[in-house]
């Protein structure tokens, strides 16, 4: 790594496990720092495609994913370069601080600790202290000492029940030599709405701006923002590298409440290389631009809008016309929409676009989660046959029928064969995994 003198300082907001309140802390911190006049660059560690939209709403600046399992050093450097012009970087971890996969990927195992180490960012650990007091210090001390090379800024205590509870918990932290950066009283009204893939999408929140402003006020009242800013450190910057190249010049990109799961580094890279992004809304029955070179349907929640999509005659006709001569690609929810039919949670089948024979059901749920490595048996836009891709799969839908040719040999993070191969027909391709990057080596 090369030292860059103008690299802004940063922090990693993490936790011992999921569900501790780190997203609330993250959004409140982003907005509070922004309100203080700072230009804040948000990041997400791991393959999440919902949190970055919330980060953008809070910080007013696009958030990007670091992923040491999926990304090589060049792409990590390209992600790092997005901090240019920022005063401070704040990253949100996934799951617990040290959680990753068992088999090494392109540069690591996918943990938030690896991201923090690579960037030189101290960790702020958000600990849910409900049901304990001094014992929380043992958890904090374990995380601080588990990897001595990892810089540790301190803890934010969440869901503190009373002043006495806070006092006892602080005593334990003081005895363990752990700096307490804030104590958040227990409040049930701060939880973000969720559904089967985690948080609802930012575009669906009934009053996101008011919620984020409330988080910022909550943090300002209960967290030492000056101490948090002082704890941020500028580590050695990764060598900058271009983001992934676009798969076409003019890309019609579906974008609405049914199709919104796109990784920011992909769309930013496409635009940086001169591609034109032409957004359209299938839910509004909009057809893709007729002069587009490629139609890309991202993942999302088509199972919640299956009736509306089935009735979207202009969208379906436009997509079918495009597919006669030019490529169409769908990921997860987009793949489901390209199929023949989608059965909703009530067992009602809705007719989809029919460019693939895929039949899926949300009534018959099956949990599919994890990293994916795919070796293409057939080309997709931007990648030739034989190319190896890295991505992530997260859905509950089951395949009832998949009559078309398989698109790829797909493996999980440990190299075991995965069931969802994707499929293709004519100019149309689809996968259940969300593309993060192609392997360069």
C-alpha distance (Angstrom), angle and dihedral (degrees) to the residues before:
residue distance angle dihedral
X1 . . .
X2 3.79 . .
X3 3.80 123.6 .
X4 3.83 113.2 -120.7
X5 3.81 113.5 -167.6
X6 3.81 95.6 -152.3
X7 3.80 96.6 54.6
X8 3.82 109.1 130.7
X9 3.81 118.8 -125.4
X10 3.78 118.8 -102.8
X11 3.79 147.8 -171.1
X12 3.81 136.5 -152.5
X13 3.81 115.4 -136.0
X14 3.80 105.5 -154.1
X15 3.79 141.8 148.8
X16 3.80 142.6 -155.9
X17 3.82 90.2 -102.7
X18 3.78 144.6 -11.8
X19 3.79 118.1 -73.1
X20 3.80 98.3 39.8
X21 3.82 96.3 116.3
X22 3.80 100.5 -99.4
X23 3.83 93.4 136.6
X24 3.80 90.7 56.5
X25 3.81 89.3 49.2
X26 3.80 91.3 46.3
X27 3.81 95.4 51.5
X28 3.78 93.5 43.5
X29 3.80 91.8 48.5
X30 3.80 93.5 48.0
X31 3.80 91.7 52.2
X32 3.81 95.5 41.8
X33 3.81 91.7 52.3
X34 3.78 90.5 45.7
X35 3.81 90.5 50.2
X36 3.81 87.4 53.3
X37 3.79 88.5 61.5
X38 3.80 99.6 -100.1
X39 3.78 124.8 136.5
X40 3.80 101.1 -128.7
X41 3.81 124.3 -161.1
X42 3.82 110.9 -156.2
X43 3.79 124.2 -156.8
X44 3.79 137.0 -178.8
X45 3.78 122.0 -146.4
X46 3.79 110.0 -144.1
X47 3.79 137.6 21.3
X48 3.81 99.4 -55.7
X49 3.82 117.4 139.7
X50 3.83 98.7 178.9
X51 3.83 103.0 55.4
X52 3.84 96.2 56.5
X53 3.82 90.8 64.6
X54 3.81 89.7 54.5
X55 3.82 89.6 47.0
X56 3.80 90.5 53.2
X57 3.80 91.7 51.1
X58 3.81 90.6 51.1
X59 3.81 99.6 41.8
X60 3.80 101.3 30.6
X61 3.80 88.6 -130.1
X62 3.80 131.5 92.3
X63 3.80 116.1 -94.2
X64 3.81 122.2 -140.8
X65 3.81 135.1 -158.5
X66 3.79 125.2 -119.3
X67 3.80 111.7 -159.2
X68 3.79 120.1 174.5
X69 3.82 94.0 -174.0
X70 3.80 96.0 52.4
X71 3.82 102.8 29.5
X72 3.78 132.1 69.9
X73 3.81 122.7 -142.8
X74 3.79 92.2 -92.6
X75 3.79 94.4 56.9
X76 3.81 92.1 42.6
X77 3.79 86.3 54.5
X78 3.80 90.7 50.2
X79 3.80 90.0 51.5
X80 3.81 90.4 47.4
X81 3.80 91.0 52.8
X82 3.82 90.2 63.2
X83 3.81 88.1 78.3
X84 3.82 90.5 73.7
X85 3.79 110.2 131.3
X86 3.81 95.1 16.0
X87 3.80 124.5 126.4
X88 3.80 94.3 -152.1
X89 3.82 138.4 5.2
X90 3.78 122.7 -140.5
X91 3.81 119.9 -172.7
X92 3.79 128.4 -169.1
X93 3.77 117.5 -145.0
X94 3.79 128.3 -140.0
X95 3.80 123.3 -120.6
X96 3.82 111.1 -32.5
X97 3.80 121.8 -8.9
X98 3.81 96.2 -104.8
X99 3.81 98.5 32.2
X100 3.79 116.3 124.5
X101 3.78 139.0 124.7
X102 3.80 127.9 -65.8
X103 3.81 98.4 -118.8
X104 3.79 122.0 60.9
X105 3.78 116.5 -112.6
X106 3.80 130.2 -163.3
X107 3.82 95.7 -47.2
X108 3.79 105.5 -7.3
X109 3.79 148.8 -26.9
X110 3.79 98.7 -69.4
X111 3.81 100.6 -104.8
X112 3.80 126.1 146.4
X113 3.82 88.7 -128.1
X114 3.83 89.1 62.4
X115 3.81 90.7 52.7
X116 3.81 91.6 49.1
X117 3.81 91.5 48.6
X118 3.80 93.2 47.8
X119 3.80 91.8 51.2
X120 3.81 97.1 36.9
X121 3.82 91.4 -122.8
X122 3.82 119.9 154.8
X123 3.79 116.2 -126.8
X124 3.79 124.0 -116.3
X125 3.80 105.2 -161.1
X126 3.81 116.7 -151.4
X127 3.82 107.7 -152.6
X128 3.79 125.5 -168.6
X129 3.81 101.2 -140.9
X130 3.79 95.7 -176.3
X131 3.78 110.5 136.3
X132 3.80 95.4 14.9
X133 3.80 141.6 60.5
X134 3.82 123.8 179.5
X135 3.81 89.4 13.7
X136 3.81 89.5 70.5
X137 3.80 87.0 72.0
X138 3.80 90.5 65.0
X139 3.80 89.2 57.1
X140 3.80 91.7 48.2
X141 3.80 92.7 46.3
X142 3.79 91.0 50.5
X143 3.80 91.6 52.9
X144 3.79 92.1 45.6
X145 3.80 93.8 51.0
X146 3.83 100.3 35.4
X147 3.81 90.4 88.7
X148 3.81 110.8 16.5
X149 3.82 91.1 -167.1
X150 3.82 91.4 63.3
X151 3.82 111.7 92.3
X152 3.81 111.4 -125.3
X153 3.81 120.0 -158.5
X154 3.79 100.2 -179.2
X155 3.77 143.1 -94.7
X156 3.78 140.0 -67.4
X157 3.79 110.8 -149.2
X158 3.80 111.6 -141.1
X159 3.82 131.5 -162.9
X160 3.79 95.1 19.5
X161 3.81 107.9 -179.3
X162 3.83 102.7 -156.1
X163 3.81 144.6 -15.0
X164 3.81 88.5 -91.7
X165 3.80 90.8 52.2
X166 3.78 89.8 50.6
X167 3.80 92.6 48.6
X168 3.82 93.3 51.3
X169 3.79 92.9 46.1
X170 3.80 91.8 49.1
X171 3.81 90.1 51.6
X172 3.79 89.9 57.4
X173 3.80 92.2 48.1
X174 3.81 91.9 49.2
X175 3.81 91.2 51.4
X176 3.82 89.8 51.1
X177 3.81 92.8 47.2
X178 3.82 92.9 -116.2
X179 3.80 118.1 147.7
X180 3.81 113.8 -130.2
X181 3.81 109.9 -144.4
X182 3.77 96.5 179.6
X183 3.81 147.7 -17.7
X184 3.79 119.2 -137.1
X185 3.82 116.5 -158.2
X186 3.78 116.3 -130.9
X187 3.82 110.4 -91.4
X188 3.77 125.9 167.5
X189 3.80 96.1 -161.7
X190 3.82 96.3 68.5
X191 3.80 98.5 71.5
X192 3.79 115.8 112.9
X193 3.83 116.0 -126.7
X194 3.80 114.2 -97.7
X195 3.78 140.5 -164.9
X196 3.81 136.6 177.9
X197 3.84 96.4 -56.3
X198 3.80 93.6 43.9
X199 3.79 121.8 -99.5
X200 3.77 120.3 25.0
X201 3.80 112.6 -109.7
X202 3.78 118.7 -84.9
X203 3.82 91.1 -119.5
X204 3.83 89.6 58.2
X205 3.81 98.6 50.9
X206 3.82 108.2 116.2
X207 3.83 93.7 -136.7
X208 3.78 109.6 1.5
X209 3.79 96.6 161.9
X210 3.79 93.0 55.4
X211 3.81 91.0 45.7
X212 3.81 93.3 52.2
X213 3.80 92.0 45.6
X214 3.80 87.7 52.1
X215 3.81 91.6 51.6
X216 3.81 89.9 50.4
X217 3.81 92.1 51.4
X218 3.81 90.2 47.2
X219 3.80 91.8 52.8
X220 3.77 93.7 44.0
X221 3.82 89.4 55.2
X222 3.80 96.6 46.3
X223 3.81 109.5 25.2
X224 3.81 130.9 66.8
X225 3.81 98.7 -121.9
X226 3.80 92.2 180.0
X227 3.81 90.3 56.0
X228 3.80 91.1 47.9
X229 3.80 91.7 50.8
X230 3.81 90.3 47.4
X231 3.82 90.6 51.6
X232 3.82 93.5 57.2
X233 3.80 114.7 106.0
X234 3.80 134.7 -165.5
X235 3.77 109.8 -131.9
X236 3.79 130.3 -171.0
X237 3.80 108.5 -61.2
X238 3.77 119.9 -127.3
X239 3.79 116.4 -117.0
X240 3.83 108.2 -90.5
X241 3.79 117.4 -111.9
X242 3.82 133.8 174.9
X243 3.79 116.9 -90.1
X244 3.84 118.0 -118.6
X245 3.80 115.7 -57.3
X246 3.81 120.0 -113.4
X247 3.82 119.9 -97.5
X248 3.83 91.0 -137.9
X249 3.80 141.1 3.4
X250 3.81 99.2 -114.8
X251 3.81 111.8 33.3
X252 3.80 121.5 -173.1
X253 3.80 102.6 -152.0
X254 3.81 120.6 -166.9
X255 3.79 108.9 -133.4
X256 3.80 125.9 173.8
X257 3.81 139.7 92.1
X258 3.83 91.2 -60.3
X259 3.83 96.6 46.7
X260 3.79 117.1 32.9
X261 3.81 110.3 115.6
X262 3.79 103.4 113.6
X263 3.79 123.3 140.0
X264 3.83 108.0 -119.8
X265 3.82 93.8 -136.9
X266 3.81 90.8 61.2
X267 3.81 97.4 51.6
X268 3.82 91.3 40.7
X269 3.80 90.1 50.8
X270 3.80 91.9 48.4
X271 3.78 91.5 51.9
X272 3.82 93.4 44.1
X273 3.80 89.4 56.2
X274 3.80 91.4 52.9
X275 3.79 102.1 -97.4
X276 3.80 118.7 145.9
X277 3.80 116.4 -128.8
X278 3.81 112.4 -150.0
X279 3.82 108.4 -169.2
X280 3.79 120.9 -157.3
X281 3.80 135.9 171.3
X282 3.80 120.6 -128.0
X283 3.82 89.1 -172.5
X284 3.80 88.9 59.3
X285 3.84 87.8 49.5
X286 3.80 92.1 -112.9
X287 3.79 118.3 158.3
X288 3.81 118.9 -138.2
X289 3.81 115.4 -98.3
X290 3.81 106.2 -78.8
X291 3.82 92.0 -137.0
X292 3.82 93.8 52.9
X293 3.80 116.4 123.0
X294 3.82 92.7 -149.4
X295 3.79 137.7 17.0
X296 3.81 114.7 -147.5
X297 3.80 120.5 -168.7
X298 3.83 110.5 -166.9
X299 3.76 126.3 -158.6
X300 3.76 124.1 -87.2
X301 3.79 136.9 118.1
X302 3.83 109.5 -44.0
X303 3.82 88.3 147.8
X304 3.82 88.5 68.3
X305 3.81 92.8 50.0
X306 3.80 101.9 34.0
X307 3.81 95.0 126.1
X308 3.81 92.8 51.3
X309 3.81 91.7 47.5
X310 3.81 91.8 47.9
X311 3.82 89.2 55.4
X312 3.83 94.6 45.5
X313 3.79 96.3 105.7
X314 3.82 97.4 166.3
X315 3.79 92.0 50.3
X316 3.79 93.1 48.9
X317 3.81 94.5 44.4
X318 3.80 92.3 48.6
X319 3.78 92.2 48.8
X320 3.79 92.5 48.7
X321 3.81 91.4 49.4
X322 3.81 91.3 50.3
X323 3.82 92.4 48.8
X324 3.80 92.3 57.8
X325 3.81 90.9 75.9
X326 3.84 109.7 1.6
X327 3.81 136.8 51.9
X328 3.79 127.2 -87.8
X329 3.81 122.1 -172.3
X330 3.79 129.1 -172.8
X331 3.81 131.9 -169.9
X332 3.81 122.7 -155.6
X333 3.82 102.7 -52.6
X334 3.79 89.4 22.6
X335 3.80 89.3 51.2
X336 3.81 90.0 51.6
X337 3.81 91.1 51.0
X338 3.82 90.9 52.4
X339 3.81 89.6 57.3
X340 3.78 130.6 89.4
X341 3.78 98.3 -102.5
X342 3.81 145.4 -1.8
X343 3.81 122.5 -154.8
X344 3.80 113.0 -150.5
X345 3.81 128.6 -143.7
X346 3.81 90.9 -86.0
X347 3.79 92.7 56.1
X348 3.80 95.1 -105.8
X349 3.82 115.0 140.6
X350 3.81 117.3 -139.0
X351 3.77 123.4 -164.8
X352 3.78 112.4 -118.7
X353 3.82 129.9 -167.1
X354 3.81 94.8 -68.9
X355 3.80 98.5 -145.2
X356 3.81 86.8 126.3
X357 3.78 128.2 33.7
X358 3.81 93.0 -126.2
X359 3.82 116.5 138.1
X360 3.80 115.9 -166.8
X361 3.79 134.4 -179.9
X362 3.78 131.7 -155.3
X363 3.82 89.1 -178.0
X364 3.80 89.7 68.1
X365 3.79 98.9 52.3
X366 3.76 123.3 -159.4
X367 3.79 121.3 174.2
X368 3.82 112.8 -127.7
X369 3.80 116.2 179.6
X370 3.77 136.3 153.4
X371 3.77 150.3 67.5
X372 3.79 117.5 -53.9
X373 3.79 133.1 -156.1
X374 3.80 112.4 -164.8
X375 3.80 129.5 -170.4
X376 3.80 107.9 -159.3
X377 3.80 119.0 -123.4
X378 3.81 88.3 -176.9
X379 3.82 129.2 25.6
X380 3.79 123.4 -99.3
X381 3.82 126.2 -165.7
X382 3.80 106.9 -64.6
X383 3.83 97.1 10.3
X384 3.81 133.5 74.6
X385 3.77 128.4 -138.8
X386 3.82 109.4 -76.1
X387 3.80 94.3 30.2
X388 3.81 116.3 136.3
X389 3.80 116.6 -133.3
X390 3.79 132.1 -167.6
X391 3.77 120.5 -146.7
X392 3.79 147.8 134.9
X393 3.80 133.2 -110.1
X394 3.80 125.9 -153.3
X395 3.80 122.7 159.9
X396 3.79 144.0 113.9
X397 3.80 99.7 -143.5
X398 3.80 122.6 113.5
X399 3.79 127.9 -142.3
X400 3.80 112.8 -121.2
X401 3.81 95.3 176.5
X402 3.80 135.2 0.0
X403 3.82 107.5 176.8
X404 3.81 98.8 164.5
X405 3.80 128.0 91.5
X406 3.81 115.1 -77.5
X407 3.79 114.1 -102.9
X408 3.80 100.5 -152.1
X409 3.76 149.1 -8.2
X410 3.78 102.0 -102.9
X411 3.81 127.1 -161.0
X412 3.78 135.4 -177.7
X413 3.81 124.2 -121.8
X414 3.81 91.6 -81.1
X415 3.81 94.1 50.2
X416 3.81 96.2 -102.9
X417 3.82 116.3 141.7
X418 3.82 112.9 -96.9
X419 3.79 121.6 -146.0
X420 3.81 98.8 -131.6
X421 3.81 106.3 80.3
X422 3.81 98.8 165.4
X423 3.79 118.5 -133.8
X424 3.80 143.9 -130.3
X425 3.78 140.6 -152.3
X426 3.80 124.4 178.5
X427 3.80 109.1 -42.4
X428 3.81 92.7 -15.3
X429 3.82 125.9 97.6
X430 3.78 133.6 171.6
X431 3.80 142.0 178.5
X432 3.78 136.1 -173.2
X433 3.81 90.7 -138.7
X434 3.78 124.2 79.2
X435 3.80 111.8 -124.5
X436 3.80 115.9 -119.1
X437 3.81 99.9 168.2
X438 3.77 145.8 -38.2
X439 3.79 119.6 -108.0
X440 3.79 112.0 -106.3
X441 3.80 98.7 -163.1
